[in-house]
Amino acid sequence: MQKYLKAAALIALVLLAAFSLPAQAAYPNKAIQVIVPAGAGGDTDVNCRILGKYLEKELGQPVVIVNVNGAGGTLGTRKVKDSAADGYTVLFFHPSMFLNKIMGLVDYTFSDFENGGLAVMDDTNIFVVNANSPYKNLNDVIAAAKAAPGKIKFATETGGFTHLQILAFQAETGAQFNVVDVGAAAQKTVALLGRQVEMIGISYGIIKDYVASGKFRVVGVMAEKTNPLIPEVKTFKEQGVDISFPKFFYYLFPKGTPQAIVSKFTAALAKVTADPALKAELNKFMVNPAYMAPADAVKYMGTQEAIYIKYKDLITTAKATKEEVKQ
């Protein structure tokens, strides 16, 4: 009897595999929803939409970008985490996820998802002031902040990437700012345009038109070395402030998503990031495609998360005053 039960179980497994494989092999057979935990118009949104156009062609199905903004990105990341593990809901995000976990905003991190690969690298994270500002460079900013601690308003989003930047900047320089939470990239830009704040942290590509038109002035880029796309901008290190944080963008799937599905997506991602046309589009926003396979991405992201954890005490005790942006 036991022999017959084993045989029946084996047959059931074979049948299950027979029915499952075609379903996975057919992926995708409908639109893929990519969740962006940020507002429209910011660098996360722009990068994702550019990639989405090329992924659509490669995967043969619509790639629908959905903005789920709020709470430093946690609303969007949780939506993906709690979604069905069928490959049709994907997350596109950046290192703010590390901050969200460290600050206690969520109880999960990137390793609680299936990694879909790293896609874009951005080493144009800058500090920007209004063009009529008296600050010409970082040293001007530091001197003014030390002379009047807490007077200069720096706009960020609590738990966001720029929140870590300003905290690290304060720790490194000893300068103290009035750190205010105005929201994501679009809100920060509006706040600086309206002179509601004196300085913001943002990616160059998002505000490059304001720089070109003479409305904004860049005082430094937080990169290891001069970026050939913006050679005129001095790095923080060149100005005596030894900090840099690479910003990278990656795809994650809900935990338990079949490997065959993840592999199909990452194969498409590898192909589109090698496309010169994609590179040309991303370069317009001063970023580059930088494909990293899931296994390599996991290692790299783990290394970067460890760097963020070094700032844990600083991050968990810091608070940003909430301030509404006047449109």
Contacts in CASP RR format, 6 or more apart in sequence:
PFRMAT RR
TARGET T0000
AUTHOR 0000-0000-0000
METHOD contacts of the structure
MODEL  1
MQKYLKAAALIALVLLAAFSLPAQAAYPNKAIQVIVPAGAGGDTDVNCRI
LGKYLEKELGQPVVIVNVNGAGGTLGTRKVKDSAADGYTVLFFHPSMFLN
KIMGLVDYTFSDFENGGLAVMDDTNIFVVNANSPYKNLNDVIAAAKAAPG
KIKFATETGGFTHLQILAFQAETGAQFNVVDVGAAAQKTVALLGRQVEMI
GISYGIIKDYVASGKFRVVGVMAEKTNPLIPEVKTFKEQGVDISFPKFFY
YLFPKGTPQAIVSKFTAALAKVTADPALKAELNKFMVNPAYMAPADAVKY
MGTQEAIYIKYKDLITTAKATKEEVKQ
21 260 0 8 1.000
24 258 0 8 1.000
24 260 0 8 1.000
24 261 0 8 1.000
24 264 0 8 1.000
25 260 0 8 1.000
27 87 0 8 1.000
27 260 0 8 1.000
27 261 0 8 1.000
27 264 0 8 1.000
28 59 0 8 1.000
28 60 0 8 1.000
28 61 0 8 1.000
28 87 0 8 1.000
28 88 0 8 1.000
28 264 0 8 1.000
29 61 0 8 1.000
30 61 0 8 1.000
30 88 0 8 1.000
31 61 0 8 1.000
31 62 0 8 1.000
31 63 0 8 1.000
31 64 0 8 1.000
31 88 0 8 1.000
32 55 0 8 1.000
32 59 0 8 1.000
32 61 0 8 1.000
32 62 0 8 1.000
32 63 0 8 1.000
32 64 0 8 1.000
32 87 0 8 1.000
32 88 0 8 1.000
32 89 0 8 1.000
32 90 0 8 1.000
32 265 0 8 1.000
33 64 0 8 1.000
33 66 0 8 1.000
33 88 0 8 1.000
33 89 0 8 1.000
33 90 0 8 1.000
34 48 0 8 1.000
34 52 0 8 1.000
34 63 0 8 1.000
34 64 0 8 1.000
34 65 0 8 1.000
34 66 0 8 1.000
34 90 0 8 1.000
34 91 0 8 1.000
34 92 0 8 1.000
34 251 0 8 1.000
35 66 0 8 1.000
35 68 0 8 1.000
35 76 0 8 1.000
35 77 0 8 1.000
35 79 0 8 1.000
35 80 0 8 1.000
35 89 0 8 1.000
35 90 0 8 1.000
35 91 0 8 1.000
35 92 0 8 1.000
36 44 0 8 1.000
36 45 0 8 1.000
36 48 0 8 1.000
36 65 0 8 1.000
36 66 0 8 1.000
36 67 0 8 1.000
36 68 0 8 1.000
36 76 0 8 1.000
36 92 0 8 1.000
36 93 0 8 1.000
37 44 0 8 1.000
37 68 0 8 1.000
37 69 0 8 1.000
37 70 0 8 1.000
37 72 0 8 1.000
37 73 0 8 1.000
37 74 0 8 1.000
37 75 0 8 1.000
37 76 0 8 1.000
37 77 0 8 1.000
37 91 0 8 1.000
37 93 0 8 1.000
37 96 0 8 1.000
38 44 0 8 1.000
38 45 0 8 1.000
38 67 0 8 1.000
38 69 0 8 1.000
38 73 0 8 1.000
38 184 0 8 1.000
38 185 0 8 1.000
39 45 0 8 1.000
39 67 0 8 1.000
39 69 0 8 1.000
39 184 0 8 1.000
39 185 0 8 1.000
39 186 0 8 1.000
40 67 0 8 1.000
40 186 0 8 1.000
41 185 0 8 1.000
41 186 0 8 1.000
41 206 0 8 1.000
42 184 0 8 1.000
42 185 0 8 1.000
42 186 0 8 1.000
42 203 0 8 1.000
42 206 0 8 1.000
43 122 0 8 1.000
43 185 0 8 1.000
43 202 0 8 1.000
43 203 0 8 1.000
43 205 0 8 1.000
43 206 0 8 1.000
43 247 0 8 1.000
43 285 0 8 1.000
43 287 0 8 1.000
44 92 0 8 1.000
44 93 0 8 1.000
44 94 0 8 1.000
44 185 0 8 1.000
44 249 0 8 1.000
45 65 0 8 1.000
45 67 0 8 1.000
46 206 0 8 1.000
46 285 0 8 1.000
47 92 0 8 1.000
47 119 0 8 1.000
47 120 0 8 1.000
47 122 0 8 1.000
47 249 0 8 1.000
47 282 0 8 1.000
47 285 0 8 1.000
47 287 0 8 1.000
48 65 0 8 1.000
48 92 0 8 1.000
48 249 0 8 1.000
49 65 0 8 1.000
50 278 0 8 1.000
50 281 0 8 1.000
50 282 0 8 1.000
50 285 0 8 1.000
51 92 0 8 1.000
51 119 0 8 1.000
51 120 0 8 1.000
51 269 0 8 1.000
51 272 0 8 1.000
51 273 0 8 1.000
51 278 0 8 1.000
52 63 0 8 1.000
52 65 0 8 1.000
53 63 0 8 1.000
54 272 0 8 1.000
54 275 0 8 1.000
54 277 0 8 1.000
54 278 0 8 1.000
55 63 0 8 1.000
55 268 0 8 1.000
55 269 0 8 1.000
55 272 0 8 1.000
56 62 0 8 1.000
56 63 0 8 1.000
57 272 0 8 1.000
58 268 0 8 1.000
58 271 0 8 1.000
58 272 0 8 1.000
59 264 0 8 1.000
59 265 0 8 1.000
59 268 0 8 1.000
68 75 0 8 1.000
68 76 0 8 1.000
68 79 0 8 1.000
69 75 0 8 1.000
69 76 0 8 1.000
69 184 0 8 1.000
70 76 0 8 1.000
70 184 0 8 1.000
71 105 0 8 1.000
72 96 0 8 1.000
72 100 0 8 1.000
72 105 0 8 1.000
72 157 0 8 1.000
72 158 0 8 1.000
72 159 0 8 1.000
72 160 0 8 1.000
72 184 0 8 1.000
73 93 0 8 1.000
73 96 0 8 1.000
73 100 0 8 1.000
73 160 0 8 1.000
74 100 0 8 1.000
74 105 0 8 1.000
74 106 0 8 1.000
76 91 0 8 1.000
77 91 0 8 1.000
77 93 0 8 1.000
77 97 0 8 1.000
77 100 0 8 1.000
77 106 0 8 1.000
77 108 0 8 1.000
78 106 0 8 1.000
79 89 0 8 1.000
80 89 0 8 1.000
80 90 0 8 1.000
80 91 0 8 1.000
80 113 0 8 1.000
80 252 0 8 1.000
80 253 0 8 1.000
80 254 0 8 1.000
81 108 0 8 1.000
81 112 0 8 1.000
81 113 0 8 1.000
81 254 0 8 1.000
81 255 0 8 1.000
82 254 0 8 1.000
83 89 0 8 1.000
83 254 0 8 1.000
84 254 0 8 1.000
85 114 0 8 1.000
85 253 0 8 1.000
85 254 0 8 1.000
85 255 0 8 1.000
85 256 0 8 1.000
85 257 0 8 1.000
85 258 0 8 1.000
86 257 0 8 1.000
86 261 0 8 1.000
87 253 0 8 1.000
87 254 0 8 1.000
87 257 0 8 1.000
87 261 0 8 1.000
87 262 0 8 1.000
87 265 0 8 1.000
89 253 0 8 1.000
89 254 0 8 1.000
90 116 0 8 1.000
90 251 0 8 1.000
90 252 0 8 1.000
90 253 0 8 1.000
90 265 0 8 1.000
91 113 0 8 1.000
91 251 0 8 1.000
91 252 0 8 1.000
91 253 0 8 1.000
92 119 0 8 1.000
92 249 0 8 1.000
92 250 0 8 1.000
92 251 0 8 1.000
93 249 0 8 1.000
93 250 0 8 1.000
93 252 0 8 1.000
94 161 0 8 1.000
94 247 0 8 1.000
94 248 0 8 1.000
94 249 0 8 1.000
94 250 0 8 1.000
95 161 0 8 1.000
95 245 0 8 1.000
95 247 0 8 1.000
95 248 0 8 1.000
95 304 0 8 1.000
95 305 0 8 1.000
95 308 0 8 1.000
96 159 0 8 1.000
96 160 0 8 1.000
96 161 0 8 1.000
97 109 0 8 1.000
97 110 0 8 1.000
98 109 0 8 1.000
98 110 0 8 1.000
98 304 0 8 1.000
98 305 0 8 1.000
98 308 0 8 1.000
98 309 0 8 1.000
99 105 0 8 1.000
99 159 0 8 1.000
99 160 0 8 1.000
99 161 0 8 1.000
99 163 0 8 1.000
99 164 0 8 1.000
99 308 0 8 1.000
99 315 0 8 1.000
100 106 0 8 1.000
100 159 0 8 1.000
100 160 0 8 1.000
101 107 0 8 1.000
101 108 0 8 1.000
101 109 0 8 1.000
102 308 0 8 1.000
102 309 0 8 1.000
102 311 0 8 1.000
102 312 0 8 1.000
102 315 0 8 1.000
102 316 0 8 1.000
103 158 0 8 1.000
103 159 0 8 1.000
103 315 0 8 1.000
103 316 0 8 1.000
104 316 0 8 1.000
105 159 0 8 1.000
109 305 0 8 1.000
110 250 0 8 1.000
110 252 0 8 1.000
110 298 0 8 1.000
110 301 0 8 1.000
110 302 0 8 1.000
110 305 0 8 1.000
111 298 0 8 1.000
111 302 0 8 1.000
112 255 0 8 1.000
113 252 0 8 1.000
113 253 0 8 1.000
113 254 0 8 1.000
113 255 0 8 1.000
114 252 0 8 1.000
114 253 0 8 1.000
114 254 0 8 1.000
114 255 0 8 1.000
114 256 0 8 1.000
114 257 0 8 1.000
114 259 0 8 1.000
114 262 0 8 1.000
114 294 0 8 1.000
115 250 0 8 1.000
115 251 0 8 1.000
115 252 0 8 1.000
115 253 0 8 1.000
115 262 0 8 1.000
115 294 0 8 1.000
115 295 0 8 1.000
115 297 0 8 1.000
115 298 0 8 1.000
115 301 0 8 1.000
116 250 0 8 1.000
116 251 0 8 1.000
116 252 0 8 1.000
116 253 0 8 1.000
116 262 0 8 1.000
116 265 0 8 1.000
116 266 0 8 1.000
116 269 0 8 1.000
116 294 0 8 1.000
116 297 0 8 1.000
117 250 0 8 1.000
117 251 0 8 1.000
117 266 0 8 1.000
117 269 0 8 1.000
117 291 0 8 1.000
117 292 0 8 1.000
117 293 0 8 1.000
117 294 0 8 1.000
117 297 0 8 1.000
118 248 0 8 1.000
118 249 0 8 1.000
118 250 0 8 1.000
118 290 0 8 1.000
118 291 0 8 1.000
118 292 0 8 1.000
118 296 0 8 1.000
118 297 0 8 1.000
118 300 0 8 1.000
118 301 0 8 1.000
119 249 0 8 1.000
119 250 0 8 1.000
119 251 0 8 1.000
119 269 0 8 1.000
119 273 0 8 1.000
119 289 0 8 1.000
119 290 0 8 1.000
119 291 0 8 1.000
120 248 0 8 1.000
120 249 0 8 1.000
120 282 0 8 1.000
120 287 0 8 1.000
120 288 0 8 1.000
120 289 0 8 1.000
120 290 0 8 1.000
121 246 0 8 1.000
121 247 0 8 1.000
121 248 0 8 1.000
121 249 0 8 1.000
121 287 0 8 1.000
121 288 0 8 1.000
121 289 0 8 1.000
121 290 0 8 1.000
122 203 0 8 1.000
122 246 0 8 1.000
122 247 0 8 1.000
122 248 0 8 1.000
122 249 0 8 1.000
122 286 0 8 1.000
122 287 0 8 1.000
122 288 0 8 1.000
123 221 0 8 1.000
123 223 0 8 1.000
123 224 0 8 1.000
123 227 0 8 1.000
123 244 0 8 1.000
123 246 0 8 1.000
123 247 0 8 1.000
124 203 0 8 1.000
124 204 0 8 1.000
124 205 0 8 1.000
124 221 0 8 1.000
124 223 0 8 1.000
124 227 0 8 1.000
124 229 0 8 1.000
124 230 0 8 1.000
124 286 0 8 1.000
124 287 0 8 1.000
125 161 0 8 1.000
125 162 0 8 1.000
125 165 0 8 1.000
125 201 0 8 1.000
125 202 0 8 1.000
125 203 0 8 1.000
125 204 0 8 1.000
125 221 0 8 1.000
125 222 0 8 1.000
125 223 0 8 1.000
125 245 0 8 1.000
125 247 0 8 1.000
126 201 0 8 1.000
126 202 0 8 1.000
126 203 0 8 1.000
126 204 0 8 1.000
126 218 0 8 1.000
126 219 0 8 1.000
126 220 0 8 1.000
126 221 0 8 1.000
126 222 0 8 1.000
126 233 0 8 1.000
127 138 0 8 1.000
127 141 0 8 1.000
127 165 0 8 1.000
127 169 0 8 1.000
127 199 0 8 1.000
127 200 0 8 1.000
127 201 0 8 1.000
127 218 0 8 1.000
127 219 0 8 1.000
127 220 0 8 1.000
127 222 0 8 1.000
128 192 0 8 1.000
128 199 0 8 1.000
128 200 0 8 1.000
128 201 0 8 1.000
128 202 0 8 1.000
128 207 0 8 1.000
128 211 0 8 1.000
128 216 0 8 1.000
128 217 0 8 1.000
128 218 0 8 1.000
128 219 0 8 1.000
129 135 0 8 1.000
129 141 0 8 1.000
129 192 0 8 1.000
129 198 0 8 1.000
129 199 0 8 1.000
129 216 0 8 1.000
129 217 0 8 1.000
129 219 0 8 1.000
130 192 0 8 1.000
130 193 0 8 1.000
130 195 0 8 1.000
130 198 0 8 1.000
130 215 0 8 1.000
130 216 0 8 1.000
130 217 0 8 1.000
131 214 0 8 1.000
131 215 0 8 1.000
131 216 0 8 1.000
131 217 0 8 1.000
133 198 0 8 1.000
133 199 0 8 1.000
133 217 0 8 1.000
134 140 0 8 1.000
134 144 0 8 1.000
135 141 0 8 1.000
135 144 0 8 1.000
135 198 0 8 1.000
135 199 0 8 1.000
135 217 0 8 1.000
135 219 0 8 1.000
136 217 0 8 1.000
136 219 0 8 1.000
137 219 0 8 1.000
137 220 0 8 1.000
137 234 0 8 1.000
137 239 0 8 1.000
138 219 0 8 1.000
138 220 0 8 1.000
138 236 0 8 1.000
138 239 0 8 1.000
138 240 0 8 1.000
138 241 0 8 1.000
139 239 0 8 1.000
140 219 0 8 1.000
141 152 0 8 1.000
141 175 0 8 1.000
141 199 0 8 1.000
141 219 0 8 1.000
142 173 0 8 1.000
142 174 0 8 1.000
142 175 0 8 1.000
142 241 0 8 1.000
144 151 0 8 1.000
144 152 0 8 1.000
145 151 0 8 1.000
145 152 0 8 1.000
145 173 0 8 1.000
145 175 0 8 1.000
145 176 0 8 1.000
145 177 0 8 1.000
146 174 0 8 1.000
146 175 0 8 1.000
146 176 0 8 1.000
149 175 0 8 1.000
149 176 0 8 1.000
150 176 0 8 1.000
150 177 0 8 1.000
150 178 0 8 1.000
151 178 0 8 1.000
152 177 0 8 1.000
152 178 0 8 1.000
152 198 0 8 1.000
152 199 0 8 1.000
153 177 0 8 1.000
153 178 0 8 1.000
153 180 0 8 1.000
153 196 0 8 1.000
153 197 0 8 1.000
153 198 0 8 1.000
153 199 0 8 1.000
154 166 0 8 1.000
154 177 0 8 1.000
154 178 0 8 1.000
154 179 0 8 1.000
154 180 0 8 1.000
154 197 0 8 1.000
154 198 0 8 1.000
154 199 0 8 1.000
154 200 0 8 1.000
154 201 0 8 1.000
155 162 0 8 1.000
155 180 0 8 1.000
155 181 0 8 1.000
155 182 0 8 1.000
155 183 0 8 1.000
155 187 0 8 1.000
155 188 0 8 1.000
155 191 0 8 1.000
155 192 0 8 1.000
155 196 0 8 1.000
155 197 0 8 1.000
155 199 0 8 1.000
155 200 0 8 1.000
155 201 0 8 1.000
155 323 0 8 1.000
156 162 0 8 1.000
156 163 0 8 1.000
156 165 0 8 1.000
156 166 0 8 1.000
156 179 0 8 1.000
156 180 0 8 1.000
156 181 0 8 1.000
156 182 0 8 1.000
156 183 0 8 1.000
156 188 0 8 1.000
156 200 0 8 1.000
156 201 0 8 1.000
156 320 0 8 1.000
157 163 0 8 1.000
157 181 0 8 1.000
157 182 0 8 1.000
157 183 0 8 1.000
157 184 0 8 1.000
157 187 0 8 1.000
157 188 0 8 1.000
157 320 0 8 1.000
158 181 0 8 1.000
158 319 0 8 1.000
158 320 0 8 1.000
158 322 0 8 1.000
161 245 0 8 1.000
161 247 0 8 1.000
162 188 0 8 1.000
162 200 0 8 1.000
162 201 0 8 1.000
162 202 0 8 1.000
163 179 0 8 1.000
163 315 0 8 1.000
163 318 0 8 1.000
163 320 0 8 1.000
164 245 0 8 1.000
164 308 0 8 1.000
164 311 0 8 1.000
164 315 0 8 1.000
165 201 0 8 1.000
165 222 0 8 1.000
165 243 0 8 1.000
165 245 0 8 1.000
166 177 0 8 1.000
166 179 0 8 1.000
166 201 0 8 1.000
167 179 0 8 1.000
167 311 0 8 1.000
167 314 0 8 1.000
167 315 0 8 1.000
167 318 0 8 1.000
168 243 0 8 1.000
168 245 0 8 1.000
168 311 0 8 1.000
168 314 0 8 1.000
169 175 0 8 1.000
169 236 0 8 1.000
169 241 0 8 1.000
169 243 0 8 1.000
170 176 0 8 1.000
170 177 0 8 1.000
171 311 0 8 1.000
171 314 0 8 1.000
172 241 0 8 1.000
172 242 0 8 1.000
172 243 0 8 1.000
173 241 0 8 1.000
177 199 0 8 1.000
178 321 0 8 1.000
179 318 0 8 1.000
179 319 0 8 1.000
179 320 0 8 1.000
179 321 0 8 1.000
180 197 0 8 1.000
180 320 0 8 1.000
180 321 0 8 1.000
180 322 0 8 1.000
180 323 0 8 1.000
181 320 0 8 1.000
181 321 0 8 1.000
181 322 0 8 1.000
181 323 0 8 1.000
182 188 0 8 1.000
182 191 0 8 1.000
182 196 0 8 1.000
182 197 0 8 1.000
182 323 0 8 1.000
182 324 0 8 1.000
182 325 0 8 1.000
183 325 0 8 1.000
185 202 0 8 1.000
185 203 0 8 1.000
185 206 0 8 1.000
187 325 0 8 1.000
188 197 0 8 1.000
188 200 0 8 1.000
188 201 0 8 1.000
188 202 0 8 1.000
189 200 0 8 1.000
189 202 0 8 1.000
189 206 0 8 1.000
189 207 0 8 1.000
189 210 0 8 1.000
190 325 0 8 1.000
190 327 0 8 1.000
191 197 0 8 1.000
191 200 0 8 1.000
191 323 0 8 1.000
191 325 0 8 1.000
192 199 0 8 1.000
192 200 0 8 1.000
192 216 0 8 1.000
193 210 0 8 1.000
193 215 0 8 1.000
194 326 0 8 1.000
196 323 0 8 1.000
196 325 0 8 1.000
196 326 0 8 1.000
199 219 0 8 1.000
203 247 0 8 1.000
203 285 0 8 1.000
203 286 0 8 1.000
203 287 0 8 1.000
204 211 0 8 1.000
204 218 0 8 1.000
204 221 0 8 1.000
204 229 0 8 1.000
204 230 0 8 1.000
204 233 0 8 1.000
204 286 0 8 1.000
205 284 0 8 1.000
205 285 0 8 1.000
205 286 0 8 1.000
205 287 0 8 1.000
206 285 0 8 1.000
207 216 0 8 1.000
208 285 0 8 1.000
208 286 0 8 1.000
210 216 0 8 1.000
211 217 0 8 1.000
211 218 0 8 1.000
218 230 0 8 1.000
218 233 0 8 1.000
220 233 0 8 1.000
220 234 0 8 1.000
220 235 0 8 1.000
220 236 0 8 1.000
220 239 0 8 1.000
221 227 0 8 1.000
221 230 0 8 1.000
221 233 0 8 1.000
221 234 0 8 1.000
221 235 0 8 1.000
221 236 0 8 1.000
222 235 0 8 1.000
222 236 0 8 1.000
222 243 0 8 1.000
222 244 0 8 1.000
222 245 0 8 1.000
223 235 0 8 1.000
223 236 0 8 1.000
223 244 0 8 1.000
223 246 0 8 1.000
224 235 0 8 1.000
224 237 0 8 1.000
224 244 0 8 1.000
224 246 0 8 1.000
225 235 0 8 1.000
226 233 0 8 1.000
226 234 0 8 1.000
226 235 0 8 1.000
226 238 0 8 1.000
227 233 0 8 1.000
227 286 0 8 1.000
229 283 0 8 1.000
229 286 0 8 1.000
230 286 0 8 1.000
235 244 0 8 1.000
236 242 0 8 1.000
236 243 0 8 1.000
236 244 0 8 1.000
237 243 0 8 1.000
237 244 0 8 1.000
245 307 0 8 1.000
246 304 0 8 1.000
248 290 0 8 1.000
248 300 0 8 1.000
248 301 0 8 1.000
248 304 0 8 1.000
250 292 0 8 1.000
250 297 0 8 1.000
250 301 0 8 1.000
251 265 0 8 1.000
251 266 0 8 1.000
251 269 0 8 1.000
253 261 0 8 1.000
253 262 0 8 1.000
253 265 0 8 1.000
262 294 0 8 1.000
266 293 0 8 1.000
266 294 0 8 1.000
269 291 0 8 1.000
270 291 0 8 1.000
270 293 0 8 1.000
272 278 0 8 1.000
272 289 0 8 1.000
273 289 0 8 1.000
273 290 0 8 1.000
273 291 0 8 1.000
274 289 0 8 1.000
274 291 0 8 1.000
275 289 0 8 1.000
278 289 0 8 1.000
279 288 0 8 1.000
279 289 0 8 1.000
282 288 0 8 1.000
282 289 0 8 1.000
292 300 0 8 1.000
308 315 0 8 1.000
END
